[in-house]
Amino acid sequence: MTALLGRIWGRAMRAARWHIPFVSREDILGSATAAALLVIAAVAAIYGFKTYSNFGFDRNWDCMDPGHGEPVCVKKIPGS
């Protein structure tokens, strides 16, 4: 009876072992690449894509977009 219980107990313990899969180098590099792309996407979403445009004027003009309506442009003072 003891031998039978020992065999059953041994089989139960072998079946209950944790089978941890090994992580390969490709898995680590793929995870790091995905994390980097997510960080880049998050930074782009938070700060937005800034486009600095002068709205067709030359560099002697300083133009700003107020958010609605047309851009506001002011001519720079010579020498500054």
Rosetta blueprint (number, residue, H / E / L):
1 M L
2 T H
3 A H
4 L H
5 L H
6 G H
7 R H
8 I H
9 W H
10 G H
11 R H
12 A H
13 M H
14 R H
15 A H
16 A L
17 R L
18 W L
19 H L
20 I L
21 P L
22 F L
23 V L
24 S L
25 R H
26 E H
27 D H
28 I H
29 L H
30 G H
31 S H
32 A H
33 T H
34 A H
35 A H
36 A H
37 L H
38 L H
39 V H
40 I H
41 A H
42 A H
43 V H
44 A H
45 A H
46 I H
47 Y H
48 G L
49 F L
50 K L
51 T L
52 Y L
53 S L
54 N L
55 F L
56 G L
57 F L
58 D L
59 R L
60 N L
61 W E
62 D E
63 C E
64 M E
65 D L
66 P L
67 G L
68 H L
69 G L
70 E L
71 P L
72 V E
73 C E
74 V E
75 K E
76 K L
77 I L
78 P L
79 G L
80 S L
